[in-house]
Amino acid sequence: MTRTHEQRLGLSFEVLEGLSVGDALGEALSYNHYRVRDLDDFSAFKPGTVRYTDDTAMALVIWRALAMHGSIDSDQLANSFAMEYLVSPDRGYGRMARRILEEIGAGGNWEQLSPSAFGSGSFGNGAAMRVGPLGAYFASDIESIPEQAAASARVTHFHPEGIAGAIAVALAVATAVESRGMDPTTCIERIWDSVLALTPESEVRKRLTECRGELDHFSVARMVGNGAEISAQDTVPFCIWNACRCIDDYREAFFSTVEVGGDCDTNAAIVGSIVTAFSGVSGIPEDWHRVRESLPISPPTKSDKPC
Ligand SMILES: [Mg+2]
């Protein structure tokens, strides 16, 4: 399907909403993750008071980059990530991310800083957590996703596993968008097929292959990881598997994601991205949406033109 820039941005914004609600509530409830289903009443939170974290902050930067340019320019994105960090550094950024972004903000070059992180580049889950809006924007051009997702990832996550994680999540989001209106079972098969077809050979892809046919979310988390290591390898396979299991049910997707523990905000951000890509923003429970801190951007208008 051919879409205008505004239509692509609109889909991207929907996914950003699903990402950020998962991120904010996942973080807020992470300390009680084992009993998250008992905490379904969010009336204790005042509207707009549940803060989003670095997952949303960086996804916002990607959305703005696409709104402005219609594609990812790694140099521009690196500088924008650094500026966002300098404006609001208290969003839970990891230690290496803080170091890289501070050095870029001080005039450093991401092409030197990112590959040297941890000796061979970071394979953290930070590139996967923020990429959902990019997957939605390029949903109708899925062949471009590996290149665009890699361009968004490598400024901070240069290791092939960090990049593979971002590509896999972006592919899942794109395929979910393109499967809207289909029955959930068809959507799920399409997501698995496209993710395994276009994700580069990697530990991320290997673990996805291993868990595809599993049935229980606790078992899958034990098998492939729950994000406790903060790596792409131990985060992305479970998130894609669980998003597929709950592709038309944001509430169940969130509960089952958070209750396995691990990196709760990032896991819920990734799962929220994929589920909202299929179910739309109307699938996010209204009371959950209401308590999240408001986003500093608005849905797209015709004035949002790519350069
Ligand atoms: Mg976070």
Boltz pocket constraint, residues with backbone or C-beta under 6 A from the ligand:
constraints:
  - pocket:
      binder: B
      contacts: [[A, 53], [A, 54], [A, 55], [A, 91], [A, 92], [A, 265], [A, 266]]
      max_distance: 6.0
